[in-house]
Amino acid sequence: MSNDRVWLTKRYLPSISGNILFVGTNTYTFHYPSLIKGGVFESLDSCLERSRWGRSSAQHHNVSILEFSPIKQYDHVSIHGCHGYTGYNINNSHIREDLIKASSWVKLGGTFQFGPACGYVPEYDEAFWIQFIREEPFTEYEVIYNKVEKPNYIFWGKKHEK
């Protein structure tokens, strides 16, 4: 298991509860709902092939981030492994727009976790993500964790008042 997935399964997911939206499904995310402390776990992925692994305690959504319009806000939103890669409907041409929209789904005091790939696509290396998270929507968050866990960059923050 890669370092970023160890971090997700051993540190991040076991520490959260409430209404959770996890974006980015695959064969290895099947058990993620069982790792949370409790609450409602929803998943989202735009790829039909990978969406079949989108298990949740509530619902799986097979749409893109920009097409998704939830009727509620979440205590935690995680977008992991969905940017900085290619294939499986991954679109790197509107990363900032994806994240601004997804951040709007996070309740005040809730958390936002972003885990893009480092260097899989050459222009999206560690230096790119370090600069990227200095701007909106990350400025709305107090940093809980901000580190590279190969092969992904990991940002996790708590939403504060603007």
MDTraj code that builds the backbone (N, CA, C; nanometers):
import mdtraj as md
import numpy as np

residues = "MET SER ASN ASP ARG VAL TRP LEU THR LYS ARG TYR LEU PRO SER ILE SER GLY ASN ILE LEU PHE VAL GLY THR ASN THR TYR THR PHE HIS TYR PRO SER LEU ILE LYS GLY GLY VAL PHE GLU SER LEU ASP SER CYS LEU GLU ARG SER ARG TRP GLY ARG SER SER ALA GLN HIS HIS ASN VAL SER ILE LEU GLU PHE SER PRO ILE LYS GLN TYR ASP HIS VAL SER ILE HIS GLY CYS HIS GLY TYR THR GLY TYR ASN ILE ASN ASN SER HIS ILE ARG GLU ASP LEU ILE LYS ALA SER SER TRP VAL LYS LEU GLY GLY THR PHE GLN PHE GLY PRO ALA CYS GLY TYR VAL PRO GLU TYR ASP GLU ALA PHE TRP ILE GLN PHE ILE ARG GLU GLU PRO PHE THR GLU TYR GLU VAL ILE TYR ASN LYS VAL GLU LYS PRO ASN TYR ILE PHE TRP GLY LYS LYS HIS GLU LYS".split()
xyz = np.array([
    [0.0854, -0.1175, 0.0000],
    [0.0000, 0.0000, 0.0000],
    [0.0900, 0.1239, 0.0000],
    [0.0556, 0.2225, -0.0808],
    [0.1363, 0.3446, -0.0900],
    [0.1254, 0.4264, 0.0389],
    [0.2238, 0.5138, 0.0612],
    [0.2279, 0.5945, 0.1837],
    [0.1032, 0.6808, 0.2010],
    [0.0533, 0.7385, 0.0911],
    [-0.0659, 0.8227, 0.1034],
    [-0.1873, 0.7411, 0.1460],
    [-0.1993, 0.6192, 0.0965],
    [-0.3123, 0.5332, 0.1336],
    [-0.2977, 0.4819, 0.2766],
    [-0.1768, 0.4611, 0.3225],
    [-0.1551, 0.4265, 0.4635],
    [-0.2022, 0.5430, 0.5501],
    [-0.1633, 0.6648, 0.5136],
    [-0.2062, 0.7835, 0.5888],
    [-0.3591, 0.7931, 0.5906],
    [-0.4232, 0.7737, 0.4740],
    [-0.5698, 0.7807, 0.4668],
    [-0.6361, 0.6779, 0.5574],
    [-0.5887, 0.5554, 0.5529],
    [-0.6567, 0.4462, 0.6237],
    [-0.6187, 0.4346, 0.7715],
    [-0.5016, 0.4830, 0.8085],
    [-0.4566, 0.4700, 0.9483],
    [-0.4742, 0.5984, 1.0294],
    [-0.4683, 0.7132, 0.9624],
    [-0.4748, 0.8394, 1.0366],
    [-0.6007, 0.9196, 1.0048],
    [-0.6259, 0.9445, 0.8776],
    [-0.7347, 1.0348, 0.8391],
    [-0.8736, 0.9751, 0.8625],
    [-0.9073, 0.8685, 0.7905],
    [-1.0434, 0.8138, 0.7987],
    [-1.0827, 0.7719, 0.9412],
    [-0.9955, 0.7070, 1.0176],
    [-1.0355, 0.6689, 1.1539],
    [-1.0573, 0.7881, 1.2479],
    [-1.0157, 0.9073, 1.2075],
    [-1.0290, 1.0238, 1.2956],
    [-1.1536, 1.1070, 1.2664],
    [-1.2303, 1.0724, 1.1623],
    [-1.3448, 1.1561, 1.1256],
    [-1.4774, 1.0830, 1.1455],
    [-1.5817, 1.1636, 1.1649],
    [-1.7182, 1.1124, 1.1752],
    [-1.8124, 1.2226, 1.1291],
    [-1.9373, 1.1868, 1.1070],
    [-2.0357, 1.2844, 1.0621],
    [-2.0755, 1.2579, 0.9185],
    [-2.1136, 1.3630, 0.8494],
    [-2.1489, 1.3528, 0.7076],
    [-2.0219, 1.3691, 0.6250],
    [-1.9863, 1.2648, 0.5514],
    [-1.8590, 1.2596, 0.4803],
    [-1.8838, 1.2356, 0.3318],
    [-1.8119, 1.3109, 0.2480],
    [-1.8116, 1.2856, 0.1034],
    [-1.6686, 1.2527, 0.0644],
    [-1.6499, 1.1337, 0.0109],
    [-1.5183, 1.0890, -0.0352],
    [-1.5208, 1.0827, -0.1871],
    [-1.4356, 1.1605, -0.2511],
    [-1.4310, 1.1691, -0.3975],
    [-1.3089, 1.0923, -0.4477],
    [-1.3346, 0.9954, -0.5369],
    [-1.2271, 0.9157, -0.5952],
    [-1.2336, 0.7716, -0.5489],
    [-1.2997, 0.6865, -0.6241],
    [-1.3169, 0.5472, -0.5830],
    [-1.2366, 0.4527, -0.6719],
    [-1.2052, 0.3364, -0.6150],
    [-1.1340, 0.2325, -0.6875],
    [-1.1444, 0.1041, -0.6045],
    [-1.0857, -0.0029, -0.6526],
    [-1.0958, -0.1312, -0.5828],
    [-1.0498, -0.1216, -0.4376],
    [-0.9464, -0.0424, -0.4108],
    [-0.8884, -0.0329, -0.2768],
    [-0.9634, 0.0630, -0.1844],
    [-1.0690, 0.1316, -0.2318],
    [-1.1467, 0.2209, -0.1448],
    [-1.2748, 0.1549, -0.0939],
    [-1.2986, 0.0323, -0.1363],
    [-1.4210, -0.0392, -0.1038],
    [-1.4506, -0.0425, 0.0470],
    [-1.3478, -0.0583, 0.1285],
    [-1.3669, -0.0709, 0.2735],
    [-1.3601, 0.0623, 0.3489],
    [-1.3381, 0.1738, 0.2808],
    [-1.3222, 0.3026, 0.3491],
    [-1.4401, 0.3398, 0.4398],
    [-1.5667, 0.3137, 0.4018],
    [-1.6763, 0.3487, 0.4938],
    [-1.6644, 0.2815, 0.6303],
    [-1.6053, 0.1640, 0.6356],
    [-1.5919, 0.0925, 0.7632],
    [-1.4826, 0.1510, 0.8514],
    [-1.4021, 0.2422, 0.7999],
    [-1.2904, 0.2978, 0.8757],
    [-1.3257, 0.4235, 0.9543],
    [-1.4380, 0.4861, 0.9243],
    [-1.4748, 0.6096, 0.9944],
    [-1.5342, 0.5779, 1.1308],
    [-1.5341, 0.6789, 1.2202],
    [-1.5856, 0.6615, 1.3564],
    [-1.7365, 0.6405, 1.3575],
    [-1.8044, 0.6941, 1.2600],
    [-1.9497, 0.6860, 1.2539],
    [-2.0035, 0.7992, 1.1699],
    [-2.1248, 0.7837, 1.1249],
    [-2.1863, 0.8880, 1.0455],
    [-2.2315, 0.8357, 0.9107],
    [-2.2467, 0.9253, 0.8174],
    [-2.2948, 0.8931, 0.6839],
    [-2.1809, 0.9146, 0.5856],
    [-2.1423, 0.8104, 0.5157],
    [-2.0313, 0.8132, 0.4209],
    [-2.0882, 0.8041, 0.2804],
    [-2.0694, 0.9104, 0.2006],
    [-2.1078, 0.9105, 0.0600],
    [-1.9810, 0.9122, -0.0235],
    [-1.9901, 0.8591, -0.1449],
    [-1.8751, 0.8607, -0.2347],
    [-1.9166, 0.9181, -0.3698],
    [-1.8175, 0.9637, -0.4440],
    [-1.8408, 1.0251, -0.5746],
    [-1.7245, 0.9915, -0.6666],
    [-1.7554, 0.9599, -0.7913],
    [-1.6532, 0.9411, -0.8940],
    [-1.7204, 0.9597, -1.0294],
    [-1.6524, 1.0260, -1.1210],
    [-1.7105, 1.0503, -1.2536],
    [-1.6891, 0.9345, -1.3498],
    [-1.6020, 0.8413, -1.3153],
    [-1.5708, 0.7282, -1.4022],
    [-1.6656, 0.6121, -1.3735],
    [-1.7396, 0.5707, -1.4727],
    [-1.8354, 0.4621, -1.4553],
    [-1.7665, 0.3334, -1.4091],
    [-1.6505, 0.3034, -1.4685],
    [-1.5761, 0.1828, -1.4316],
    [-1.5369, 0.1828, -1.2839],
    [-1.4825, 0.2949, -1.2373],
    [-1.4388, 0.3029, -1.0979],
    [-1.5560, 0.3227, -1.0018],
    [-1.6650, 0.3778, -1.0501],
    [-1.7807, 0.4005, -0.9634],
    [-1.8395, 0.2717, -0.9088],
    [-1.8156, 0.1617, -0.9755],
    [-1.8706, 0.0366, -0.9237],
    [-1.8075, -0.0010, -0.7894],
    [-1.6959, 0.0634, -0.7547],
    [-1.6309, 0.0414, -0.6253],
    [-1.6738, 0.1452, -0.5226],
    [-1.7617, 0.2332, -0.5603],
    [-1.8086, 0.3391, -0.4710],
    [-1.9116, 0.2891, -0.3723],
    [-1.8665, 0.2302, -0.2662],
    [-1.9561, 0.1817, -0.1629],
    [-1.9694, 0.2893, -0.0551],
    [-2.0855, 0.2965, 0.0012],
    [-2.1065, 0.3960, 0.1049],
    [-2.2173, 0.3501, 0.1972],
    [-2.2279, 0.4185, 0.3105],
    [-2.3370, 0.3886, 0.4016],
    [-2.4636, 0.4593, 0.3558],
    [-2.4504, 0.5510, 0.2628],
    [-2.5652, 0.6284, 0.2174],
    [-2.5844, 0.6189, 0.0662],
    [-2.4916, 0.6767, -0.0092],
    [-2.5116, 0.6843, -0.1533],
    [-2.3778, 0.7045, -0.2250],
    [-2.3709, 0.6510, -0.3467],
    [-2.2589, 0.6790, -0.4356],
    [-2.3114, 0.7624, -0.5510],
    [-2.2364, 0.8662, -0.5880],
    [-2.2749, 0.9566, -0.6963],
    [-2.1788, 0.9357, -0.8125],
    [-2.2323, 0.9078, -0.9313],
    [-2.1495, 0.8883, -1.0503],
    [-2.1621, 1.0099, -1.1409],
    [-2.0977, 1.1202, -1.0996],
    [-2.0946, 1.2457, -1.1741],
    [-1.9612, 1.3132, -1.1465],
    [-1.9312, 1.4160, -1.2226],
    [-1.8095, 1.4932, -1.1978],
    [-1.8323, 1.5900, -1.0827],
    [-1.7245, 1.6406, -1.0285],
    [-1.7331, 1.7391, -0.9203],
    [-1.8132, 1.8602, -0.9670],
    [-1.7866, 1.9088, -1.0864],
    [-1.8559, 2.0279, -1.1352],
    [-2.0041, 2.0040, -1.1628],
    [-2.0430, 1.8798, -1.1864],
    [-2.1844, 1.8472, -1.2099],
    [-2.2611, 1.8155, -1.0815],
    [-2.1900, 1.7866, -0.9745],
    [-2.2535, 1.7448, -0.8500],
    [-2.3125, 1.8643, -0.7758],
    [-2.4360, 1.8510, -0.7321],
    [-2.5042, 1.9562, -0.6563],
    [-2.5724, 1.8946, -0.5348],
    [-2.4992, 1.8801, -0.4257],
    [-2.5589, 1.8197, -0.3067],
    [-2.6643, 1.9118, -0.2451],
    [-2.7570, 1.8521, -0.1721],
    [-2.8614, 1.9311, -0.1071],
    [-2.8222, 1.9692, 0.0351],
    [-2.7045, 1.9303, 0.0766],
    [-2.6564, 1.9600, 0.2111],
    [-2.5072, 1.9895, 0.2060],
    [-2.4554, 2.0373, 0.3190],
    [-2.3111, 2.0509, 0.3338],
    [-2.2601, 1.9320, 0.4143],
    [-2.1303, 1.9109, 0.4073],
    [-2.0674, 1.7961, 0.4722],
    [-1.9752, 1.8419, 0.5842],
    [-1.9566, 1.7520, 0.6809],
    [-1.8590, 1.7757, 0.7873],
    [-1.7172, 1.7561, 0.7343],
    [-1.7028, 1.6658, 0.6361],
    [-1.5715, 1.6359, 0.5789],
    [-1.5870, 1.6057, 0.4301],
    [-1.5003, 1.6673, 0.3507],
    [-1.4928, 1.6359, 0.2073],
    [-1.3491, 1.5972, 0.1784],
    [-1.3312, 1.4834, 0.1142],
    [-1.1987, 1.4348, 0.0759],
    [-1.1968, 1.4123, -0.0745],
    [-1.0997, 1.4723, -0.1412],
    [-1.0780, 1.4507, -0.2844],
    [-0.9369, 1.3956, -0.2969],
    [-0.9273, 1.2667, -0.3132],
    [-0.7961, 1.2027, -0.3082],
    [-0.7715, 1.1178, -0.4330],
    [-0.6601, 1.1449, -0.5005],
    [-0.6219, 1.0677, -0.6183],
    [-0.6983, 1.1053, -0.7438],
    [-0.7570, 1.2229, -0.7446],
    [-0.8411, 1.2648, -0.8578],
    [-0.7776, 1.3734, -0.9442],
    [-0.6617, 1.4219, -0.9062],
    [-0.5933, 1.5259, -0.9829],
    [-0.4445, 1.4924, -0.9907],
    [-0.3831, 1.5360, -1.0992],
    [-0.2418, 1.5071, -1.1196],
    [-0.2169, 1.3711, -1.1816],
    [-0.3212, 1.3014, -1.2146],
    [-0.3140, 1.1730, -1.2846],
    [-0.3800, 1.1885, -1.4209],
    [-0.3792, 1.0835, -1.4999],
    [-0.4514, 1.0821, -1.6271],
    [-0.5351, 0.9544, -1.6341],
    [-0.6328, 0.9559, -1.7227],
    [-0.7205, 0.8400, -1.7402],
    [-0.8384, 0.8430, -1.6452],
    [-0.9311, 0.7528, -1.6631],
    [-1.0470, 0.7357, -1.5763],
    [-1.1265, 0.8651, -1.5549],
    [-1.1448, 0.9419, -1.6599],
    [-1.2193, 1.0683, -1.6561],
    [-1.1521, 1.1765, -1.5717],
    [-1.0276, 1.1610, -1.5374],
    [-0.9577, 1.2643, -1.4611],
    [-0.9286, 1.3803, -1.5551],
    [-0.9711, 1.4988, -1.5122],
    [-0.9547, 1.6187, -1.5937],
    [-0.8756, 1.7210, -1.5139],
    [-0.7526, 1.7459, -1.5550],
    [-0.6661, 1.8406, -1.4854],
    [-0.6798, 1.9836, -1.5365],
    [-0.7712, 2.0079, -1.6288],
    [-0.7843, 2.1422, -1.6867],
    [-0.8663, 2.2373, -1.6001],
    [-0.9335, 2.1860, -1.4976],
    [-1.0123, 2.2741, -1.4105],
    [-0.9999, 2.2339, -1.2633],
    [-0.8775, 2.2105, -1.2217],
    [-0.8531, 2.1677, -1.0838],
    [-0.9018, 2.2725, -0.9843],
    [-0.8624, 2.3973, -1.0039],
    [-0.9015, 2.5031, -0.9094],
    [-1.0538, 2.5140, -0.9010],
    [-1.1220, 2.5086, -1.0144],
    [-1.2685, 2.5175, -1.0152],
    [-1.3307, 2.3999, -0.9396],
    [-1.2758, 2.2794, -0.9603],
    [-1.3237, 2.1618, -0.8869],
    [-1.3138, 2.1857, -0.7363],
    [-1.2000, 2.2354, -0.6932],
    [-1.1755, 2.2500, -0.5504],
    [-1.2553, 2.3627, -0.4873],
    [-1.2732, 2.4711, -0.5602],
    [-1.3567, 2.5801, -0.5084],
    [-1.5001, 2.5307, -0.4898],
    [-1.5508, 2.4576, -0.5883],
    [-1.6864, 2.4045, -0.5759],
    [-1.6942, 2.3059, -0.4602],
    [-1.6018, 2.2118, -0.4527],
    [-1.6038, 2.1125, -0.3454],
    [-1.5898, 2.1774, -0.2077],
    [-1.5104, 2.2812, -0.1980],
    [-1.4940, 2.3513, -0.0715],
    [-1.6258, 2.4143, -0.0254],
    [-1.7094, 2.4535, -0.1189],
    [-1.8389, 2.5129, -0.0832],
    [-1.9311, 2.4104, -0.0172],
    [-1.9002, 2.2825, -0.0289],
    [-1.9798, 2.1773, 0.0329],
    [-1.9399, 2.1513, 0.1778],
    [-1.8297, 2.2127, 0.2241],
    [-1.7780, 2.1895, 0.3590],
    [-1.8400, 2.2895, 0.4567],
    [-1.8972, 2.2374, 0.5640],
    [-1.9551, 2.3212, 0.6687],
    [-1.8453, 2.4028, 0.7374],
    [-1.8817, 2.5168, 0.7929],
    [-1.7915, 2.5934, 0.8771],
    [-1.7492, 2.5033, 0.9932],
    [-1.6212, 2.4914, 1.0163],
    [-1.5688, 2.4024, 1.1191],
    [-1.5438, 2.2608, 1.0693],
    [-1.5879, 2.2310, 0.9458],
    [-1.5634, 2.1011, 0.8851],
    [-1.4247, 2.0958, 0.8239],
    [-1.3894, 1.9809, 0.7662],
    [-1.2554, 1.9679, 0.7100],
    [-1.2585, 1.9325, 0.5622],
    [-1.1496, 1.9687, 0.4973],
    [-1.1297, 1.9465, 0.3543],
    [-0.9952, 1.8773, 0.3380],
    [-0.9942, 1.7640, 0.2686],
    [-0.8711, 1.6899, 0.2444],
    [-0.8529, 1.6773, 0.0942],
    [-0.7327, 1.7128, 0.0471],
    [-0.6993, 1.7111, -0.0953],
    [-0.5698, 1.6344, -0.1125],
    [-0.5709, 1.5325, -0.2009],
    [-0.4529, 1.4475, -0.2181],
    [-0.4196, 1.4222, -0.3638],
    [-0.3638, 1.5212, -0.4336],
    [-0.3259, 1.5016, -0.5740],
    [-0.1927, 1.4274, -0.5881],
    [-0.1705, 1.3722, -0.7060],
    [-0.0458, 1.3006, -0.7350],
    [0.0701, 1.3981, -0.7541],
    [0.1879, 1.3573, -0.7100],
    [0.3111, 1.4352, -0.7274],
    [0.3979, 1.3727, -0.8354],
    [0.4063, 1.4385, -0.9499],
    [0.5010, 1.3972, -1.0521],
    [0.4545, 1.2906, -1.1483],
    [0.3363, 1.2357, -1.1296],
    [0.2848, 1.1385, -1.2261],
    [0.2685, 1.2059, -1.3617],
    [0.2116, 1.3265, -1.3600],
    [0.2122, 1.4161, -1.4756],
    [0.3211, 1.5183, -1.4423],
    [0.4263, 1.5291, -1.5243],
    [0.5451, 1.6064, -1.4866],
    [0.5203, 1.7475, -1.4326],
    [0.4262, 1.8219, -1.4882],
    [0.4062, 1.9596, -1.4411],
    [0.3410, 1.9668, -1.3023],
    [0.2848, 1.8564, -1.2547],
    [0.2201, 1.8545, -1.1238],
    [0.3104, 1.7862, -1.0213],
    [0.4250, 1.8494, -0.9977],
    [0.5201, 1.7952, -0.9006],
    [0.4957, 1.8579, -0.7635],
    [0.5755, 1.8212, -0.6677],
    [0.5604, 1.8720, -0.5313],
    [0.5644, 2.0247, -0.5260],
    [0.6561, 2.0862, -0.5987],
    [0.6670, 2.2327, -0.5988],
    [0.5385, 2.2976, -0.6510],
    [0.4772, 2.2377, -0.7530],
    [0.3512, 2.2910, -0.8065],
    [0.2439, 2.2920, -0.6973],
    [0.2277, 2.1799, -0.6251],
    [0.1214, 2.1714, -0.5242],
    [0.1489, 2.2609, -0.4043],
    [0.2747, 2.2772, -0.3661],
    [0.3088, 2.3679, -0.2556],
    [0.2613, 2.5088, -0.2879],
    [0.2841, 2.5533, -0.4105],
    [0.2372, 2.6856, -0.4523],
    [0.0853, 2.6876, -0.4676],
    [0.0300, 2.5838, -0.5229],
    [-0.1139, 2.5749, -0.5510],
    [-0.1985, 2.5927, -0.4253],
    [-0.1587, 2.5324, -0.3147],
    [-0.2402, 2.5388, -0.1930],
    [-0.2269, 2.6722, -0.1182],
    [-0.1509, 2.7644, -0.1705],
    [-0.1395, 2.8975, -0.1094],
    [-0.2535, 2.9896, -0.1516],
    [-0.3373, 2.9401, -0.2419],
    [-0.4457, 3.0214, -0.2964],
    [-0.5811, 2.9598, -0.2640],
    [-0.6856, 3.0290, -0.3066],
    [-0.8233, 2.9836, -0.2874],
    [-0.8417, 2.8425, -0.3406],
    [-0.9115, 2.7553, -0.2768],
    [-0.9909, 2.7709, -0.1550],
    [-0.9148, 2.7407, -0.0260],
    [-0.7884, 2.7076, -0.0356],
    [-0.7110, 2.6626, 0.0804],
    [-0.6910, 2.7723, 0.1845],
    [-0.7033, 2.8979, 0.1431],
    [-0.6903, 3.0098, 0.2362],
    [-0.8069, 3.0145, 0.3352],
    [-0.9117, 2.9365, 0.3096],
    [-1.0277, 2.9291, 0.3994],
    [-1.0067, 2.8279, 0.5116],
    [-0.8891, 2.7664, 0.5177],
    [-0.8665, 2.6552, 0.6093],
    [-0.7451, 2.6759, 0.6995],
    [-0.7610, 2.6302, 0.8238],
    [-0.6487, 2.6192, 0.9155],
    [-0.5865, 2.4821, 0.8899],
    [-0.4588, 2.4790, 0.8666],
    [-0.3914, 2.3551, 0.8286],
    [-0.3864, 2.2567, 0.9461],
    [-0.4309, 2.1351, 0.9188],
    [-0.4186, 2.0241, 1.0133],
    [-0.2986, 1.9381, 0.9728],
    [-0.2841, 1.9161, 0.8429],
    [-0.1757, 1.8322, 0.7902],
    [-0.1426, 1.8803, 0.6496],
    [-0.0146, 1.8928, 0.6200],
    [0.0285, 1.9440, 0.4902],
    [0.1665, 1.8855, 0.4605],
    [0.1660, 1.7743, 0.3853],
    [0.2920, 1.7028, 0.3648],
    [0.2808, 1.6097, 0.2445],
    [0.3927, 1.5781, 0.1852],
    [0.3950, 1.4770, 0.0799],
    [0.4010, 1.3401, 0.1455],
    [0.3092, 1.2550, 0.1059],
    [0.3102, 1.1131, 0.1422],
    [0.3082, 1.0403, 0.0084],
    [0.4236, 1.0061, -0.0418],
    [0.4378, 0.9515, -0.1777],
    [0.3347, 0.8439, -0.2082],
    [0.2752, 0.8471, -0.3237],
    [0.3050, 0.9344, -0.4353],
    [0.2199, 1.0615, -0.4389],
    [0.1466, 1.0924, -0.3322],
    [0.0570, 1.2075, -0.3346],
    [0.0993, 1.3166, -0.2377],
    [0.0555, 1.4374, -0.2700],
    [0.0644, 1.5510, -0.1796],
    [-0.0611, 1.5468, -0.0946],
    [-0.0519, 1.5755, 0.0327],
    [-0.1702, 1.5728, 0.1179],
    [-0.1876, 1.7066, 0.1883],
    [-0.3059, 1.7639, 0.1678],
    [-0.3500, 1.8815, 0.2425],
    [-0.4754, 1.8416, 0.3190],
    [-0.4805, 1.8798, 0.4464],
    [-0.5996, 1.8578, 0.5276],
    [-0.6151, 1.9803, 0.6155],
    [-0.7300, 2.0447, 0.6071],
    [-0.7515, 2.1655, 0.6852],
    [-0.8926, 2.1774, 0.7395],
    [-0.9061, 2.2617, 0.8411],
    [-1.0344, 2.2876, 0.9047],
    [-1.0843, 2.4248, 0.8600],
    [-1.2089, 2.4294, 0.8117],
    [-1.2657, 2.5526, 0.7561],
    [-1.2936, 2.6526, 0.8674],
    [-1.2425, 2.7742, 0.8472],
    [-1.2648, 2.8812, 0.9448],
    [-1.3474, 2.9914, 0.8810],
    [-1.3928, 3.0846, 0.9634],
    [-1.4705, 3.1964, 0.9107],
    [-1.3829, 3.2832, 0.8224],
    [-1.4428, 3.3362, 0.7178],
    [-1.3677, 3.4199, 0.6221],
    [-1.3393, 3.5563, 0.6802],
])
top = md.Topology()
chain = top.add_chain()
for i, resn in enumerate(residues, 1):
    res = top.add_residue(resn, chain, resSeq=i)
    for name in ("N", "CA", "C"):
        top.add_atom(name, md.element.get_by_symbol(name[0]), res)
traj = md.Trajectory(xyz[None], top)
